[in-house]
Amino acid sequence: MITHEETGNHGACFYERDGDRLAAMTYSRTTPTLIIIDHTEVSEVLKGQGMGRQLLDALVAWARETGTKVTATCPYALGQFRKDESIRDVFVG
């Protein structure tokens, strides 16, 4: 299960197993309604299983629910936003 957390101006969607964080997509909040995805990291044990996209999908769902807009400096997230029109409703490029 993907978990979301935000503390101060920083947040993440992440996946943990047995107390170990194996994947995370992190962001910084620039305004009350805008975040910047800055990093995506997936453990070697999860590579090739679509975990990066699962993290992004969870973050996009959260953004839709909260009325948050998203931009990205993370190459992975930026590439996904450019490729997939279905998630661009939250994207500010």
C-alpha positions, 0 to 999 in steps of 0.5 A: 500500500502506498502511504502519503505524508507531509510535514511542513513544506515537504512530503512524499508518497512511499511504499514500506515493507517490514518497516523498510522504505523501499520506494518514495516520490518526494516533493516540496510545497511552494504554495498552499496549492502547488507542489514540486516533485523533486525525486523518485527512488525505487529499491532494486528489489522492486525495479521493473514492477511499476512502483514508480508509476504507482507512486505517481498515480497515488500522488496524482490521486491525492492532488486531485482530492486536495485541489493541489497542482503539481510540477516536477523537476524529477526526470521520471515524474516529468517524463510521465506527465509529458507522456500521459495525458490522463494525469495532466489535469493536475500538472502545471508545466 
